[in-house]
Amino acid sequence: MPRFEDCLQRLEQIVDELEKGNVPLEQALKLFEEGVQLSTSCRRELEEAEGKVEILLKQNGKLQPEPYESAAEKAQASKK
């Protein structure tokens, strides 16, 4: 399975090729399909990484793991 960085680089290449508009329709559809698969793979990898990240807080003299909460999630929670 390709690395996350490799997937992103390939996605950038696909976007560049599609934006140029010089690609035949059949090839454009194949590139688009590849891009969707890469995007899904990257999103899944990011979600897995986010789930593994933990912030350690010192409570009662012990380090206690707490689930990672992104800045966007914190902002959303504060609006509620």
C-alpha positions in Angstrom: 0.0 0.0 0.0 1.4 3.4 -1.0 2.5 5.8 1.7 0.2 8.7 2.6 2.7 11.2 1.1 2.9 9.3 -2.1 -0.9 9.2 -2.4 -1.0 13.0 -1.9 1.7 13.5 -4.5 -0.1 11.3 -7.0 -3.4 13.2 -6.3 -1.7 16.5 -7.1 -0.4 15.0 -10.4 -4.0 13.9 -11.3 -5.5 17.2 -10.5 -2.8 19.0 -12.6 -3.5 16.7 -15.5 -7.3 17.1 -15.3 -7.0 20.9 -14.9 -5.0 21.2 -18.1 -8.0 19.8 -20.0 -5.9 18.2 -22.7 -6.8 14.7 -21.5 -9.2 12.5 -23.6 -12.5 11.8 -21.8 -11.8 8.1 -21.3 -8.4 8.8 -19.7 -9.9 11.7 -17.7 -12.5 9.3 -16.2 -9.7 6.8 -15.3 -7.7 9.5 -13.7 -10.8 10.7 -11.8 -11.5 7.2 -10.6 -7.9 6.8 -9.4 -8.1 10.1 -7.6 -11.3 9.1 -5.8 -9.6 5.8 -4.6 -6.5 7.7 -3.5 -8.6 10.3 -1.7 -10.6 7.6 0.1 -7.3 5.8 1.1 -5.8 9.1 2.4 -8.9 9.9 4.4 -9.0 6.5 6.0 -5.3 6.7 6.9 -5.9 10.1 8.5 -8.8 8.9 10.5 -6.8 5.9 11.8 -3.9 8.2 12.7 -6.2 10.6 14.5 -7.7 7.8 16.4 -4.3 6.7 17.6 -3.1 10.2 18.7 -3.5 10.7 22.5 -2.8 13.7 24.6 -1.3 12.9 28.0 -2.6 14.8 30.9 -1.3 14.7 34.4 -4.2 14.0 36.8 -3.9 12.9 40.3 -0.1 12.4 39.9 -0.7 10.0 37.0 -0.4 10.4 33.3 -3.8 9.6 31.8 -4.3 9.2 28.1 -7.2 11.2 26.6 -8.5 10.9 23.1 -7.1 13.4 20.7 -9.6 16.2 19.7 -8.7 18.3 16.7 -8.9 22.1 16.8 -12.0 21.9 14.5 -13.7 19.5 16.9 -12.9 21.7 19.9 -14.4 24.7 18.1 -17.5 22.8 17.1 -17.9 21.5 20.7 -17.6 25.1 22.1 -20.4 26.3 19.8 -22.9 23.8 21.4 
